[in-house]
Amino acid sequence: MKIGIYGGTFNPPHLGHLAAAKTAIEVLGLDRLLLIPAAIPPHKVLPEGTPPPEHRLSMAEKMADALLRPKVVQVSTLELEREGKSYTSDTLEELHRQYPEAELWLLMGTDMFLTLHLWHDPDSILRLAGVCAFGRTEQDGEELFAPQRDFLCERYGAKVTTITLPGLVDISSTRLRKLLGQGEGREYLLPAVYGHILMNGLYGTHADLKHLDIPELRACSCSMVRQKRVAHIRGTEEEAVRLARRWGADQTLARRAGILHDCTKYLNLEEQLALCEKYGVALDELERSAVKLLHSKTGACIAKAAFGEPDEVYSAIFWHTTAKENMTTLEKILYVADYIEPNRDFEGVERLRSLAYQDLDKALLLGVETTIQEMEERKLPVHSRTFKARDWLRSHGVTIEEGTE
């Protein structure tokens, strides 16, 4: 097994870190990459305003998640749990004990590579691991790397690989922290990391969460979900806007509802129930045991309480899972958009997509009937509101002709 070790304060982790991690996996052929936030870095003092370890850990986890390789990329709390300074030699010794047969590779940037011989116990570091150094700019190339590489190989018998990351915008965490305090810098961050910073007021940010512009709201939504769901959320957002334009609804409200509709999707049953209790959401017997039915309700509550969204957005999110009788246009739009967004791929979706722009009520009925049929085929309970939605539409003359396109 070949394991990469990428340590640092990750204060905050930015796109440079992400590019380095991704490139190292590919170039070295890593079986596993461990991101290891440092507790007390030995080379520098953590600057004033550094977030507590739990925030740096959370941001590192979001970076790992963004790589979409959960079996390869993992975040380790090894250094955060160890008392004292986070010496790399101690970390490598522990990892060698855990993985005695593994080939370890220590990843680092240019500045760290050029001073590696001055670190604590460089003999142990270079005995236990190979070194992969990556430059942030085209200037960090062979002319800069070669003398240090030759020295480390001759002095310590080091195994060294150097990589230049082409086309990467050069940004340091120090400069980025300053930009964030000035309300800038989001272009250097993953949306999920930027959203975490905004929602927790890190690095001198003072975002008014109840009056966020669309990019900031989108970032906050990303910070609350897994990366693999982001494409669906973005697809639902844009589909909702298109449907709102077609059916004369408020496009801004449709967009904001789409952005937030799945924001609590990854909370477990206990967390979902706690939010429902907090916000006074009455639940029936089925809802109390079916976690998949709860994210629409808790998501609506968070949209309103945390982000200041109006009642129209609240209700659209609240009913986007079960539907209900006598829905508003915006409620119908979000329900249908969630069903037909471009990433959806199931038998009958093209028929539903076509119908959505011909007759919104018929599309809603088809979606509801499809849900009922699927749940019954899987011998799963169907929520009573879904039946009421179907019956209300039928009682108001909505029908779907066989073969409707």
VOPAGU-2260 file (C-alpha; in pm, 1 decimal, decimal comma):
REM VOPAGU-2260
SITE   aa  ch    i         X         Y         Z
SITE  MET   A    0       0,0       0,0       0,0
SITE  LYS   A    1     123,8     347,8     -88,1
SITE  ILE   A    2       7,7     618,6     154,5
SITE  GLY   A    3      44,1     993,8     109,9
SITE  ILE   A    4      59,1    1216,6     418,4
SITE  TYR   A    5     -44,7    1577,2     367,0
SITE  GLY   A    6     -16,5    1777,3     686,7
SITE  GLY   A    7     -62,5    2144,7     759,8
SITE  THR   A    8    -264,5    2390,7     957,8
SITE  PHE   A    9    -521,4    2413,5     673,6
SITE  ASN   A   10    -594,8    2765,0     789,5
SITE  PRO   A   11    -796,6    2765,4     567,3
SITE  PRO   A   12    -758,0    2486,6     308,6
SITE  HIS   A   13    -773,5    2644,1     -37,0
SITE  LEU   A   14    -771,3    2543,6    -403,0
SITE  GLY   A   15    -393,3    2515,2    -398,8
SITE  HIS   A   16    -414,8    2245,9    -133,8
SITE  LEU   A   17    -685,9    2069,9    -333,0
SITE  ALA   A   18    -484,8    2073,4    -656,1
SITE  ALA   A   19    -176,9    1942,4    -476,3
SITE  ALA   A   20    -372,1    1657,6    -317,4
SITE  LYS   A   21    -535,8    1558,9    -644,0
SITE  THR   A   22    -209,5    1569,9    -838,9
SITE  ALA   A   23     -20,2    1371,9    -575,5
SITE  ILE   A   24    -278,7    1092,1    -586,4
SITE  GLU   A   25    -238,5    1065,1    -963,1
SITE  VAL   A   26     139,0    1112,4    -993,3
SITE  LEU   A   27     235,1     888,5    -701,9
SITE  GLY   A   28     -41,9     635,9    -757,2
SITE  LEU   A   29    -152,6     659,8    -395,5
SITE  ASP   A   30    -380,5     396,9    -247,1
SITE  ARG   A   31    -461,8     633,0      39,1
SITE  LEU   A   32    -411,8     999,7     113,9
SITE  LEU   A   33    -427,6    1120,0     473,8
SITE  LEU   A   34    -499,4    1487,3     535,4
SITE  ILE   A   35    -365,6    1568,6     882,0
SITE  PRO   A   36    -446,0    1907,9    1037,8
SITE  ALA   A   37    -173,9    2014,9    1280,7
SITE  ALA   A   38    -258,2    2105,5    1639,5
SITE  ILE   A   39      51,4    2315,1    1717,6
SITE  PRO   A   40     276,3    2354,8    1411,6
SITE  PRO   A   41     645,3    2345,9    1508,3
SITE  HIS   A   42     758,3    2587,0    1235,3
SITE  LYS   A   43     531,1    2881,6    1308,7
SITE  VAL   A   44     294,0    3033,6    1558,9
SITE  LEU   A   45     -71,5    3010,4    1470,1
SITE  PRO   A   46    -181,8    3365,6    1391,1
SITE  GLU   A   47    -434,7    3554,6    1596,5
SITE  GLY   A   48    -787,2    3473,3    1486,0
SITE  THR   A   49    -704,6    3113,4    1390,5
SITE  PRO   A   50   -1022,4    2906,7    1421,6
SITE  PRO   A   51   -1038,1    2633,7    1685,7
SITE  PRO   A   52    -915,2    2290,5    1574,6
SITE  GLU   A   53   -1268,5    2161,0    1515,8
SITE  HIS   A   54   -1323,8    2420,7    1242,1
SITE  ARG   A   55    -993,2    2348,9    1069,4
SITE  LEU   A   56   -1078,8    1979,7    1088,4
SITE  SER   A   57   -1422,2    2039,1     939,3
SITE  MET   A   58   -1276,6    2244,4     653,1
SITE  ALA   A   59   -1018,4    1973,1     583,7
SITE  GLU   A   60   -1299,4    1716,9     574,6
SITE  LYS   A   61   -1481,1    1928,7     315,6
SITE  MET   A   62   -1167,2    1938,4     104,1
SITE  ALA   A   63   -1136,9    1560,8     129,3
SITE  ASP   A   64   -1502,5    1518,6      36,1
SITE  ALA   A   65   -1456,4    1743,4    -268,9
SITE  LEU   A   66   -1208,4    1495,7    -416,2
SITE  LEU   A   67   -1492,7    1242,5    -442,5
SITE  ARG   A   68   -1268,0     948,5    -354,9
SITE  PRO   A   69   -1381,7     845,2      -5,7
SITE  LYS   A   70   -1196,8     514,1     -12,2
SITE  VAL   A   71    -870,8     692,6     -90,7
SITE  VAL   A   72    -883,2    1034,0      77,0
SITE  GLN   A   73    -931,1    1045,2     453,0
SITE  VAL   A   74    -881,2    1303,9     726,2
SITE  SER   A   75    -679,6    1202,3    1030,6
SITE  THR   A   76    -706,7    1358,4    1376,5
SITE  LEU   A   77    -377,8    1203,0    1482,9
SITE  GLU   A   78    -200,3    1535,1    1545,5
SITE  LEU   A   79    -502,8    1712,2    1689,7
SITE  GLU   A   80    -534,3    1437,2    1951,3
SITE  ARG   A   81    -166,1    1436,7    2041,2
SITE  GLU   A   82     -41,1    1677,7    2306,1
SITE  GLY   A   83     238,1    1923,1    2232,4
SITE  LYS   A   84     384,1    2034,8    1902,0
SITE  SER   A   85     285,5    1842,1    1591,2
SITE  TYR   A   86     624,6    1704,3    1492,0
SITE  THR   A   87     618,7    1526,5    1157,9
SITE  SER   A   88     869,7    1267,0    1278,9
SITE  ASP   A   89     627,5    1162,3    1556,1
SITE  THR   A   90     341,7    1139,6    1309,0
SITE  LEU   A   91     541,6     923,5    1069,3
SITE  GLU   A   92     654,3     694,9    1351,6
SITE  GLU   A   93     290,4     641,3    1451,7
SITE  LEU   A   94     178,8     580,4    1093,9
SITE  HIS   A   95     465,4     336,3    1042,9
SITE  ARG   A   96     342,7     142,9    1346,9
SITE  GLN   A   97     -11,7     140,9    1208,9
SITE  TYR   A   98      93,3      47,4     853,7
SITE  PRO   A   99     427,5    -135,0     886,6
SITE  GLU   A  100     421,4    -263,9     529,6
SITE  ALA   A  101     308,7      61,6     366,8
SITE  GLU   A  102     523,4     292,0     155,4
SITE  LEU   A  103     479,9     639,3     305,1
SITE  TRP   A  104     507,9     963,6     108,6
SITE  LEU   A  105     519,1    1301,9     277,5
SITE  LEU   A  106     362,5    1581,8      72,1
SITE  MET   A  107     469,9    1944,8     110,1
SITE  GLY   A  108     494,4    2278,9     -65,2
SITE  THR   A  109     805,2    2455,0    -190,9
SITE  ASP   A  110     887,8    2653,9     123,2
SITE  MET   A  111     863,7    2349,3     348,1
SITE  PHE   A  112    1071,0    2139,8     108,3
SITE  LEU   A  113    1352,6    2393,8      93,6
SITE  THR   A  114    1381,2    2397,0     474,5
SITE  LEU   A  115    1318,0    2029,5     540,4
SITE  HIS   A  116    1671,7    1967,3     667,6
SITE  LEU   A  117    1604,7    2221,1     946,7
SITE  TRP   A  118    1296,4    2037,2    1077,5
SITE  HIS   A  119    1286,7    1840,8    1399,2
SITE  ASP   A  120    1457,3    1503,2    1345,2
SITE  PRO   A  121    1494,5    1511,0     965,1
SITE  ASP   A  122    1684,1    1177,1     978,5
SITE  SER   A  123    1370,5     997,7    1102,1
SITE  ILE   A  124    1146,1    1180,8     856,7
SITE  LEU   A  125    1353,9    1085,2     554,7
SITE  ARG   A  126    1410,7     730,6     681,9
SITE  LEU   A  127    1037,6     668,9     720,6
SITE  ALA   A  128     896,0     842,4     414,2
SITE  GLY   A  129     965,0     959,8      65,4
SITE  VAL   A  130     907,8    1327,1      -6,4
SITE  CYS   A  131     681,3    1469,2    -273,8
SITE  ALA   A  132     726,0    1845,5    -308,2
SITE  PHE   A  133     498,1    2055,3    -524,4
SITE  GLY   A  134     541,1    2410,3    -645,8
SITE  ARG   A  135     255,3    2656,7    -648,8
SITE  THR   A  136     378,5    2844,6    -956,0
SITE  GLU   A  137     564,1    2769,7   -1278,3
SITE  GLN   A  138     867,8    2936,4   -1119,1
SITE  ASP   A  139     880,9    2661,5    -855,6
SITE  GLY   A  140    1047,6    2426,6   -1101,0
SITE  GLU   A  141    1359,9    2219,9   -1148,6
SITE  GLU   A  142    1604,0    2507,4   -1102,6
SITE  LEU   A  143    1465,0    2571,3    -754,9
SITE  PHE   A  144    1404,6    2210,0    -654,7
SITE  ALA   A  145    1720,0    2040,3    -784,2
SITE  PRO   A  146    1981,1    2167,0    -534,5
SITE  GLN   A  147    1769,1    2074,4    -231,3
SITE  ARG   A  148    1674,0    1739,2    -379,6
SITE  ASP   A  149    2038,1    1655,3    -447,0
SITE  PHE   A  150    2137,2    1762,4     -96,1
SITE  LEU   A  151    1867,3    1554,0      72,5
SITE  CYS   A  152    1951,9    1249,4    -136,0
SITE  GLU   A  153    2323,6    1274,6     -62,6
SITE  ARG   A  154    2295,2    1367,8     306,2
SITE  TYR   A  155    2001,1    1147,2     411,8
SITE  GLY   A  156    1954,4     899,1     130,0
SITE  ALA   A  157    1615,2    1060,1      73,1
SITE  LYS   A  158    1364,2     948,2    -185,6
SITE  VAL   A  159    1231,2    1266,5    -349,5
SITE  THR   A  160     974,6    1346,1    -617,7
SITE  THR   A  161     901,1    1704,1    -722,3
SITE  ILE   A  162     589,6    1827,1    -899,9
SITE  THR   A  163     496,4    2162,9   -1046,1
SITE  LEU   A  164     124,6    2236,1   -1053,8
SITE  PRO   A  165      70,8    2412,9   -1388,1
SITE  GLY   A  166    -179,5    2694,1   -1422,2
SITE  LEU   A  167    -251,6    2719,7   -1051,2
SITE  VAL   A  168    -330,2    3062,7    -912,7
SITE  ASP   A  169     -72,8    3138,4    -646,5
SITE  ILE   A  170    -228,6    3209,8    -308,1
SITE  SER   A  171     -96,4    3172,1      43,9
SITE  SER   A  172    -316,1    3108,6     345,2
SITE  THR   A  173    -176,7    3427,1     503,4
SITE  ARG   A  174    -289,2    3643,9     212,1
SITE  LEU   A  175    -618,3    3457,6     187,7
SITE  ARG   A  176    -700,9    3522,5     552,1
SITE  LYS   A  177    -644,2    3893,4     493,4
SITE  LEU   A  178    -865,2    3892,7     185,3
SITE  LEU   A  179   -1144,0    3714,9     370,6
SITE  GLY   A  180   -1137,0    3980,7     641,4
SITE  GLN   A  181   -1188,7    4236,0     364,0
SITE  GLY   A  182   -1486,7    4051,0     218,9
SITE  GLU   A  183   -1284,6    3905,5     -69,8
SITE  GLY   A  184   -1104,0    3583,3    -160,4
SITE  ARG   A  185   -1387,1    3338,1    -220,2
SITE  GLU   A  186   -1246,7    3254,0    -566,5
SITE  TYR   A  187    -955,9    3075,3    -396,0
SITE  LEU   A  188   -1179,8    2846,7    -191,3
SITE  LEU   A  189   -1405,4    2551,6    -243,1
SITE  PRO   A  190   -1766,5    2670,8    -208,4
SITE  ALA   A  191   -1819,3    2430,7      83,4
SITE  VAL   A  192   -1518,5    2572,4     269,8
SITE  TYR   A  193   -1624,4    2930,7     196,1
SITE  GLY   A  194   -1974,6    2853,3     318,4
SITE  HIS   A  195   -1838,0    2706,3     641,2
SITE  ILE   A  196   -1634,1    3022,3     695,0
SITE  LEU   A  197   -1936,1    3246,1     637,9
SITE  MET   A  198   -2170,5    3045,1     856,9
SITE  ASN   A  199   -1924,4    3047,0    1145,9
SITE  GLY   A  200   -1790,3    3400,4    1105,8
SITE  LEU   A  201   -1429,4    3284,7    1066,2
SITE  TYR   A  202   -1134,8    3504,4     960,9
SITE  GLY   A  203   -1310,5    3829,0    1032,9
SITE  THR   A  204   -1606,9    3760,3     805,9
SITE  HIS   A  205   -1932,2    3911,7     926,0
SITE  ALA   A  206   -2187,6    3782,9     679,9
SITE  ASP   A  207   -2552,0    3862,4     747,3
SITE  LEU   A  208   -2685,5    3514,1     688,1
SITE  LYS   A  209   -3040,2    3644,2     651,4
SITE  HIS   A  210   -2945,6    3872,0     361,9
SITE  LEU   A  211   -2702,2    3667,0     154,8
SITE  ASP   A  212   -2649,9    3716,8    -215,7
SITE  ILE   A  213   -2696,5    3409,4    -433,7
SITE  PRO   A  214   -2325,5    3302,9    -449,8
SITE  GLU   A  215   -2293,8    3324,1     -71,3
SITE  LEU   A  216   -2620,8    3136,7     -16,2
SITE  ARG   A  217   -2506,4    2870,6    -259,0
SITE  ALA   A  218   -2176,2    2835,1     -72,1
SITE  CYS   A  219   -2356,3    2794,8     259,7
SITE  SER   A  220   -2576,7    2526,6     109,4
SITE  CYS   A  221   -2268,8    2344,6     -22,8
SITE  SER   A  222   -2111,7    2352,3     322,3
SITE  MET   A  223   -2409,3    2163,9     466,4
SITE  VAL   A  224   -2412,9    1869,6     223,4
SITE  ARG   A  225   -2180,0    1615,5      68,0
SITE  GLN   A  226   -2005,6    1705,4    -255,3
SITE  LYS   A  227   -2183,0    1427,1    -444,8
SITE  ARG   A  228   -2518,0    1603,7    -385,7
SITE  VAL   A  229   -2405,2    1944,3    -511,9
SITE  ALA   A  230   -2473,1    1864,0    -878,7
SITE  HIS   A  231   -2831,1    1765,3    -794,0
SITE  ILE   A  232   -2887,4    2080,0    -590,8
SITE  ARG   A  233   -2748,6    2301,6    -866,3
SITE  GLY   A  234   -2956,0    2115,2   -1123,6
SITE  THR   A  235   -3273,0    2162,5    -917,2
SITE  GLU   A  236   -3194,2    2531,6    -872,0
SITE  GLU   A  237   -3159,9    2595,5   -1244,4
SITE  GLU   A  238   -3459,6    2377,6   -1334,7
SITE  ALA   A  239   -3672,1    2565,7   -1082,0
SITE  VAL   A  240   -3570,4    2896,3   -1240,2
SITE  ARG   A  241   -3661,6    2770,9   -1587,5
SITE  LEU   A  242   -3999,6    2646,9   -1465,8
SITE  ALA   A  243   -4063,7    2972,4   -1282,5
SITE  ARG   A  244   -3992,5    3164,5   -1600,8
SITE  ARG   A  245   -4230,5    2936,3   -1795,6
SITE  TRP   A  246   -4515,0    2958,4   -1543,3
SITE  GLY   A  247   -4480,6    3319,1   -1431,6
SITE  ALA   A  248   -4352,3    3257,5   -1079,7
SITE  ASP   A  249   -4087,6    3459,3    -895,3
SITE  GLN   A  250   -3756,5    3336,6   -1035,8
SITE  THR   A  251   -3549,4    3461,7    -741,7
SITE  LEU   A  252   -3763,9    3276,6    -490,1
SITE  ALA   A  253   -3749,5    2964,9    -708,0
SITE  ARG   A  254   -3370,5    2989,8    -719,9
SITE  ARG   A  255   -3332,1    3033,1    -345,4
SITE  ALA   A  256   -3571,5    2746,2    -275,4
SITE  GLY   A  257   -3372,1    2524,6    -511,2
SITE  ILE   A  258   -3042,8    2617,1    -345,2
SITE  LEU   A  259   -3167,4    2531,6       4,5
SITE  HIS   A  260   -3411,2    2247,4     -58,4
SITE  ASP   A  261   -3170,4    1969,4      47,8
SITE  CYS   A  262   -2961,8    2160,6     302,3
SITE  THR   A  263   -3040,8    1918,3     587,7
SITE  LYS   A  264   -3033,4    1603,4     376,0
SITE  TYR   A  265   -2740,9    1449,7     563,1
SITE  LEU   A  266   -2869,7    1487,8     917,1
SITE  ASN   A  267   -2953,0    1160,8    1088,3
SITE  LEU   A  268   -3293,1    1073,4    1233,9
SITE  GLU   A  269   -3207,4    1196,3    1583,1
SITE  GLU   A  270   -3083,4    1530,1    1448,1
SITE  GLN   A  271   -3387,4    1567,1    1222,4
SITE  LEU   A  272   -3627,5    1497,7    1508,6
SITE  ALA   A  273   -3445,5    1745,0    1732,6
SITE  LEU   A  274   -3484,4    2021,4    1472,6
SITE  CYS   A  275   -3852,0    1940,9    1426,8
SITE  GLU   A  276   -3901,8    1970,0    1801,1
SITE  LYS   A  277   -3703,4    2293,3    1814,7
SITE  TYR   A  278   -3912,2    2457,6    1544,5
SITE  GLY   A  279   -4245,8    2311,5    1649,8
SITE  VAL   A  280   -4302,7    2088,5    1347,5
SITE  ALA   A  281   -4577,9    1835,4    1418,7
SITE  LEU   A  282   -4496,7    1486,1    1293,6
SITE  ASP   A  283   -4710,9    1182,7    1230,6
SITE  GLU   A  284   -4614,3     826,5    1314,5
SITE  LEU   A  285   -4457,1     754,5     975,1
SITE  GLU   A  286   -4246,8    1070,4     978,2
SITE  ARG   A  287   -4105,1     991,3    1319,8
SITE  SER   A  288   -3939,5     678,9    1181,9
SITE  ALA   A  289   -3874,6     769,4     816,6
SITE  VAL   A  290   -3570,2     996,9     801,7
SITE  LYS   A  291   -3611,8    1054,4     426,7
SITE  LEU   A  292   -3937,1    1238,2     490,2
SITE  LEU   A  293   -3787,1    1485,5     735,6
SITE  HIS   A  294   -3522,4    1680,3     543,7
SITE  SER   A  295   -3788,1    1880,1     358,5
SITE  LYS   A  296   -3938,3    1994,6     688,0
SITE  THR   A  297   -3611,1    2069,1     865,2
SITE  GLY   A  298   -3465,5    2224,5     551,4
SITE  ALA   A  299   -3760,3    2462,2     537,7
SITE  CYS   A  300   -3706,6    2554,9     901,9
SITE  ILE   A  301   -3336,3    2626,5     848,5
SITE  ALA   A  302   -3413,8    2825,5     533,2
SITE  LYS   A  303   -3643,1    3050,8     732,9
SITE  ALA   A  304   -3468,7    3065,4    1071,3
SITE  ALA   A  305   -3104,8    3074,2     963,4
SITE  PHE   A  306   -3127,6    3236,8     621,7
SITE  GLY   A  307   -3435,5    3456,4     659,2
SITE  GLU   A  308   -3622,4    3311,4     362,3
SITE  PRO   A  309   -3987,1    3415,8     322,3
SITE  ASP   A  310   -4290,4    3196,7     373,8
SITE  GLU   A  311   -4314,9    3115,0       2,5
SITE  VAL   A  312   -3968,2    2957,5       2,1
SITE  TYR   A  313   -4035,7    2787,7     336,6
SITE  SER   A  314   -4350,3    2616,5     210,8
SITE  ALA   A  315   -4196,0    2515,3    -122,2
SITE  ILE   A  316   -3911,8    2338,9      58,2
SITE  PHE   A  317   -4146,1    2196,8     325,5
SITE  TRP   A  318   -4360,5    2012,9      69,1
SITE  HIS   A  319   -4101,7    1918,2    -194,7
SITE  THR   A  320   -4082,1    1556,2     -74,5
SITE  THR   A  321   -4439,8    1448,0      -9,0
SITE  ALA   A  322   -4635,3    1713,2    -200,4
SITE  LYS   A  323   -4982,2    1799,1     -69,4
SITE  GLU   A  324   -5327,0    1905,3    -180,1
SITE  ASN   A  325   -5383,6    2251,9    -334,5
SITE  MET   A  326   -5018,9    2347,0    -382,4
SITE  THR   A  327   -4903,9    2694,7    -481,3
SITE  THR   A  328   -4727,2    2746,9    -811,3
SITE  LEU   A  329   -4387,5    2777,1    -640,2
SITE  GLU   A  330   -4451,2    2459,8    -439,5
SITE  LYS   A  331   -4536,0    2273,4    -760,2
SITE  ILE   A  332   -4230,1    2411,9    -934,2
SITE  LEU   A  333   -3984,6    2296,3    -668,9
SITE  TYR   A  334   -4145,0    1952,7    -643,2
SITE  VAL   A  335   -4127,4    1901,7   -1020,3
SITE  ALA   A  336   -3780,3    2059,1   -1056,9
SITE  ASP   A  337   -3643,3    1821,4    -793,2
SITE  TYR   A  338   -3791,6    1535,3    -994,7
SITE  ILE   A  339   -3670,4    1630,7   -1344,7
SITE  GLU   A  340   -3343,0    1820,9   -1296,2
SITE  PRO   A  341   -3082,6    1729,0   -1561,6
SITE  ASN   A  342   -2894,9    1477,8   -1344,7
SITE  ARG   A  343   -3203,5    1260,4   -1298,1
SITE  ASP   A  344   -3202,5     946,7   -1509,7
SITE  PHE   A  345   -3489,9     703,4   -1473,7
SITE  GLU   A  346   -3748,1     544,5   -1697,8
SITE  GLY   A  347   -4013,2     802,4   -1782,3
SITE  VAL   A  348   -3814,6    1112,8   -1687,9
SITE  GLU   A  349   -3817,8    1251,5   -2043,2
SITE  ARG   A  350   -4195,3    1227,5   -2053,3
SITE  LEU   A  351   -4212,9    1410,5   -1722,3
SITE  ARG   A  352   -3970,2    1678,8   -1843,1
SITE  SER   A  353   -4174,8    1743,4   -2153,4
SITE  LEU   A  354   -4500,1    1757,0   -1959,7
SITE  ALA   A  355   -4356,9    2003,6   -1706,8
SITE  TYR   A  356   -4340,2    2274,7   -1971,5
SITE  GLN   A  357   -4680,8    2191,2   -2121,6
SITE  ASP   A  358   -4899,9    2155,3   -1812,4
SITE  LEU   A  359   -4751,3    2196,7   -1463,9
SITE  ASP   A  360   -5045,5    2028,8   -1289,7
SITE  LYS   A  361   -5022,4    1723,1   -1510,9
SITE  ALA   A  362   -4649,1    1702,4   -1448,1
SITE  LEU   A  363   -4712,3    1725,5   -1074,8
SITE  LEU   A  364   -4974,2    1449,9   -1093,5
SITE  LEU   A  365   -4741,5    1226,8   -1295,2
SITE  GLY   A  366   -4464,6    1282,8   -1041,7
SITE  VAL   A  367   -4690,8    1201,4    -750,0
SITE  GLU   A  368   -4833,2     891,1    -919,1
SITE  THR   A  369   -4484,1     773,5   -1011,3
SITE  THR   A  370   -4375,5     809,5    -649,9
SITE  ILE   A  371   -4676,0     615,9    -522,1
SITE  GLN   A  372   -4621,6     337,3    -773,4
SITE  GLU   A  373   -4250,6     310,4    -695,3
SITE  MET   A  374   -4305,1     302,9    -319,1
SITE  GLU   A  375   -4579,5      42,3    -345,1
SITE  GLU   A  376   -4365,2    -176,4    -570,8
SITE  ARG   A  377   -4088,6    -157,4    -310,7
SITE  LYS   A  378   -4344,7    -236,2     -37,6
SITE  LEU   A  379   -4266,2      89,0     140,2
SITE  PRO   A  380   -4525,5     311,0     309,1
SITE  VAL   A  381   -4651,3     614,6     118,8
SITE  HIS   A  382   -4717,6     932,3     311,6
SITE  SER   A  383   -5083,8    1031,2     337,5
SITE  ARG   A  384   -5010,6    1378,8     197,8
SITE  THR   A  385   -4888,8    1221,5    -124,8
SITE  PHE   A  386   -5219,6    1041,3    -166,0
SITE  LYS   A  387   -5403,8    1365,5     -85,2
SITE  ALA   A  388   -5202,9    1549,2    -350,2
SITE  ARG   A  389   -5298,5    1289,3    -610,1
SITE  ASP   A  390   -5664,7    1286,2    -510,8
SITE  TRP   A  391   -5689,7    1666,2    -502,3
SITE  LEU   A  392   -5546,8    1698,1    -852,5
SITE  ARG   A  393   -5778,6    1428,5    -988,5
SITE  SER   A  394   -6080,9    1586,3    -821,5
SITE  HIS   A  395   -5997,6    1914,7    -992,4
SITE  GLY   A  396   -5999,6    1761,1   -1337,5
SITE  VAL   A  397   -5630,2    1691,8   -1383,4
SITE  THR   A  398   -5572,0    1376,3   -1584,4
SITE  ILE   A  399   -5283,1    1226,2   -1773,6
SITE  GLU   A  400   -5358,4    1068,3   -2107,1
SITE  GLU   A  401   -5171,9     751,0   -2192,8
SITE  GLY   A  402   -4872,2     830,4   -2410,1
SITE  THR   A  403   -4874,1    1201,3   -2322,1
SITE  GLU   A  404   -4552,2    1359,5   -2449,6
